[in-house]
Amino acid sequence: MTKWILSSLSVLLFVVILFINVGNNSEFNDEFNTNLSNVSNDEMEAVILENPDIHPMRMALANRYFDEVNYSEALPHYMYIAENSADSELKSFALAQIGWMVFESNNVEVATTYINESLKINSDSLVAKSYLGIIYIQDPETKADGIEILTVSYTHLRAHETVLDLVCGLLLEKK
């Protein structure tokens, strides 16, 4: 009987040690994740130059440039991701961002081509749907389609908001 108790305690102790080690694995990984908010654009550019297929960092840098409306710096990074990434979400997002930058340059036809390509890759892309809806509502011929896209895409609006509130806000940001 003591062998059984000893064996049971050994197994229980093994499970406890295993659980503790598994629990600490996530903490260990967090220590090695790079916080890109502490990395300058120049430093990111240097890393990307040495490692061109580091797509998440390239995307982070492109998004920084995009947020600064520095499209001439963002575009090559988005293009690289769109052409080279095997990650469908990254590729779809990059194409949507390219589409929006092209729209900002007043080329609606090419912009919608990029955005539709983004939606072919990821039909659930809220970013691509939003961009397409905003583009469509500005043309009287496609306005109804744009409102429909935005209505379906933004079912999570707060109770007091309407699609028109949202669209007006987005269009004001654009200007």
C-alpha positions in Angstrom: 0.0 0.0 0.0 2.8 2.4 0.7 4.1 1.9 -2.9 0.8 3.0 -4.2 0.7 6.1 -2.0 4.2 6.9 -2.9 3.5 6.5 -6.6 0.4 8.6 -6.4 2.3 11.4 -4.6 5.0 11.2 -7.2 2.5 11.5 -10.1 0.7 14.4 -8.3 4.0 16.2 -7.7 5.0 15.7 -11.3 1.7 17.2 -12.5 2.1 20.2 -10.2 5.7 20.9 -11.4 4.6 20.5 -15.0 1.7 22.9 -14.4 4.0 25.5 -12.8 6.5 25.3 -15.7 3.8 25.6 -18.3 2.3 28.6 -16.5 5.7 30.3 -16.5 6.3 29.7 -20.3 4.1 32.7 -21.3 6.0 35.0 -18.9 9.3 33.8 -20.3 8.1 34.6 -23.9 6.8 38.1 -22.9 10.3 39.0 -21.8 11.6 38.5 -25.4 8.9 40.3 -27.3 10.1 43.6 -28.7 8.1 46.6 -27.8 8.2 48.6 -31.1 7.0 51.8 -29.4 10.5 52.2 -28.1 12.1 51.7 -31.5 12.6 54.6 -33.9 11.6 54.5 -37.6 15.3 54.7 -38.6 16.1 51.6 -36.4 13.2 49.7 -37.9 14.3 50.7 -41.4 17.8 49.3 -40.6 16.4 46.0 -39.3 14.1 45.7 -42.3 16.9 46.4 -44.7 18.9 43.5 -43.2 15.8 41.3 -42.9 13.3 42.2 -45.7 10.8 39.4 -44.9 10.2 40.5 -41.3 6.6 41.4 -42.3 5.1 42.2 -38.9 7.8 44.9 -38.3 7.5 46.1 -41.8 3.7 46.4 -41.3 4.2 48.3 -38.0 6.5 50.7 -39.7 4.2 51.2 -42.7 1.3 51.9 -40.3 3.4 54.5 -38.5 4.0 56.3 -41.8 0.4 55.8 -42.8 -0.8 57.4 -39.6 1.5 60.3 -40.2 0.0 60.6 -43.7 3.5 60.0 -45.1 2.3 57.8 -47.9 5.5 57.9 -49.9 7.3 56.1 -47.1 4.4 53.7 -46.3 3.7 52.6 -49.8 6.9 50.6 -50.5 6.4 48.7 -47.3 2.8 47.9 -48.0 3.7 46.9 -51.5 6.4 44.6 -50.3 4.0 42.9 -47.9 1.3 42.6 -50.6 3.7 41.0 -53.0 5.7 38.7 -50.6 3.7 37.8 -47.5 2.1 34.4 -47.2 0.0 35.7 -44.3 -3.4 36.4 -45.9 -4.4 38.9 -43.1 -1.3 41.0 -43.6 -1.6 40.9 -47.4 -5.3 41.9 -47.3 -4.6 44.7 -44.9 -1.7 46.0 -47.0 -3.8 46.0 -50.1 -6.6 47.9 -48.3 -4.1 50.5 -47.1 -2.7 50.8 -50.6 -6.2 51.2 -52.0 -6.9 54.0 -49.5 -3.7 55.8 -50.3 -4.5 55.6 -54.1 -8.0 57.0 -53.3 -6.4 59.9 -51.5 -4.5 60.6 -54.7 -7.9 60.8 -56.5 -7.7 57.6 -58.5 -10.9 55.9 -57.5 -10.8 53.2 -60.1 -7.4 51.9 -59.1 -8.2 52.3 -55.4 -11.3 50.2 -55.7 -9.3 47.5 -57.6 -6.8 47.3 -54.7 -9.6 47.2 -52.1 -11.6 44.6 -53.9 -8.4 42.5 -54.2 -8.1 42.9 -50.4 -11.6 41.6 -50.0 -11.0 38.6 -52.2 -8.2 37.6 -49.8 -10.2 38.4 -46.6 -13.9 39.0 -47.2 -14.3 39.9 -43.5 -11.8 42.8 -43.6 -13.6 45.6 -41.8 -10.9 48.0 -42.9 -11.4 47.1 -46.6 -15.2 47.2 -46.3 -15.0 50.6 -44.6 -12.8 52.1 -47.3 -14.9 50.7 -50.1 -18.1 52.0 -48.4 -16.6 55.5 -47.9 -15.5 55.6 -51.5 -18.9 54.4 -52.8 -21.0 56.9 -50.8 -19.2 59.8 -52.5 -20.4 58.8 -55.9 -24.2 59.3 -56.5 -24.2 56.1 -58.7 -22.8 53.9 -56.0 -24.0 55.8 -52.9 -26.7 53.2 -52.0 -24.1 50.4 -52.2 -21.7 52.4 -50.0 -24.4 52.9 -47.4 -25.3 49.2 -47.5 -21.6 48.2 -47.1 -21.2 50.5 -44.1 -24.5 49.5 -42.5 -23.6 45.8 -42.7 -20.0 46.5 -41.6 -20.9 48.6 -38.6 -23.5 46.6 -36.8 -21.5 47.3 -33.6 -22.3 51.0 -33.5 -23.3 52.5 -30.2 -27.0 52.9 -29.8 -27.1 56.7 -30.5 -24.9 56.5 -33.6 -26.1 56.1 -37.1 -24.1 55.0 -40.1 -24.3 58.6 -41.4 -22.8 59.8 -38.1 -19.9 57.3 -38.6 -19.4 58.2 -42.3 -19.5 61.9 -41.6 -16.8 61.4 -38.9 -14.7 59.4 -41.2 -15.0 61.9 -44.0 -14.1 64.8 -41.7 -11.0 62.9 -40.6 -10.1 62.5 -44.3 -10.1 66.2 -44.9 
